[in-house]
C-alpha cells in the first residue's frame, strides 16, 4: 500500500489513526495498537490505520523477523511503504527495492531483465508481482540468477485454491477481459492450486499455522476472500 502523499491526505490519515486508537489489534510493522483494522477491497479487518499495511504485509513482516531473515543483501519487488520504511533502516541489512519504472521503489528494474550481477543478493522478496508479469519464467530465472548460491526468495501471490491449474489466456488483453478472467484488471493470470510447483517452491510457509489463531487475529494476518489465506512460497537457490 502507498501512504498518502498530500498534506490533506496526511492530515486525514492522522485523524484516522487517532479515531481508531485502542488495544484490540496490534500492527507488527508500525507497532501501533488500534480498535480494529480497517476495511479494504471488500475485506473487513484489512488495513492498518497507522501505516496502511494489509494482511500480507504484516504476515510477511512477522515471518521475516521471527525467522531472523533480515540480514545481508536483500532485493525487494512490490514494496509497500510501511515495510520499506522499516527495511531501509534495519541494522545489518543492505536493502534495495525495485519496480518497473522506479516510481514506487528505490530503483527502476524490469524483473525479467535485471540490471544486477549474478549472485548479487542473499535474498529476494517478490510480493504480488508475478501476476502482473507476462514472462513469468524469465522473471523466476532472473531471481535465481541474482541470488547467491544458498540464497532464497520469498514469493507471495494472490492464489485461488479452488482453481486446479493456474489460468492464462493470451486473448484477454483489455482491462475488462482480465477482470472477468483473472479477478483483477491488471493481472495476466489467475494462480491456482498448482502455484507451489509452478514457482518452484522448496517450501510453502503457512505463517498462520506457525503463529497460532490468537496471534493471527490480533495482528490481522488472515485475508478473508477468494485469494486468502496468504502463504509464502520459498524458493531456494
C-alpha positions, -999 to +999 in steps of 0.1 A: +000+000+000+012+035-007+009+060+021-010+093+014+013+119-001-005+153+000-007+174+032-045+170+033-042+132+029-017+130+056-039+150+079-068+127+072-046+097+079-035+112+112-072+118+121-079+081+113-051+069+135-064+090+163-100+079+158-091+042+157-069+041+188-075+011+210-059-022+220-080-048+202-054-053+174-017-046+170+003-040+139+037-057+140+052-033+114+044+001+129+038-012+164+005+006+165-024-005+186-059+001+174-096-007+179-097-025+146-080-029+112-099-011+085-120-024+056-103-025+022-113-040-012-144-056+003-124-073+031-130-065+068-100-060+090-076-055+062-057-021+065-037-009+095-049+026+104-013+035+114+009+025+084-015+013+057-002-022+057-025-050+046-027-086+058+000-100+036+024-072+046+020-079+083+022-117+077+055-113+057+070-090+083+063-114+112+079-143+093+110-122+084+115-110+119+106-142+138+128-163+114+156-138+117+159-134+079+167-097+079+204-096+071+228-094+042+219-081+008+181-080+000+163-071-031+125-064-029+099-061-056+065-046-050+074-030-017+047-014+005+056+019+022+053+006+058+076-024+053+100-005+031+104+022+058+115-004+083+138-023+060+157+007+048+169+014+083+173-021+095+208-026+110+229-053+092+206-053+061+217-039+028+183-033+012+173-023-023+137-021-037+128-021-073+099-017-096+094-014-134+098+024-136+112+033-102+082+054-092+074+034-061+108+020-052+144+029-048+154+020-084+139+010-117+143-026-129+124-050-152+121-082-132+126-102-165+159-084-173+175-073-141+205-049-142+223-067-114+253-091-114+250-128-108+248-136-071+244-100-061+218-107-034+214-130-004+176-128-006+147-116-027+112-105-017+086-107-045+052-099-032+022-098-056+043-090-086+044-121-109+006-120-116+014-087-135+044-102-155+038-117-189+070-137-190+068-155-156+096-180-165+121-152-173+112-134-140+119-166-120+151-172-139+163-137-132+155-141-095+176-172-094+204-155-113+208-126-089+207-148-058+239-162-044+242-200-041+223-208-009+202-177-012+164-176-010+134-159-025+101-153-006+073-152-032+038-142-024+008-143-048-029-140-049-039-176-052-074-190-058-071-225-044-105-236-060-088-233-094-069-266-100-044-252-125-032-216-130-053-200-157-037-180-185-055-166-215-034-146-241-067-134-257-076-115-226-059-082-233-083-055-222-088-045-186-124-057-188-114-091-201-087-096-175-111-086-147-135-112-159-109-140-164-084-133-136-103-113-110-082-082-114-080-058-144-042-056-143-034-093-138-022-116-167-030-149-150-050-164-121-029-185-099-044-218-087-037-248-066-006-257-087+012-225-077+039-241-054+050-263-083+047-236-108+070-212-090+094-240-079+088-236-042+110-257-020+086-250+009+052-234+013+053-215+046+020-214+064+026-185+087-009-186+102-003-221+114+031-212+129+019-182+149-014-196+161-050-184+159-048-156+186-017-140+171-032-142+136-063-125+149-045-098+169-021-089+141-048-091+113-030-118+092-058-137+077-071-125+043-108-133+040-116-135+003-111-158-026-073-151-026-067-159+011-052-170+033-018-158+023+012-182+022+049-177+014+064-197-015+100-201-005+123-207-034+160-216-026+190-212-049 
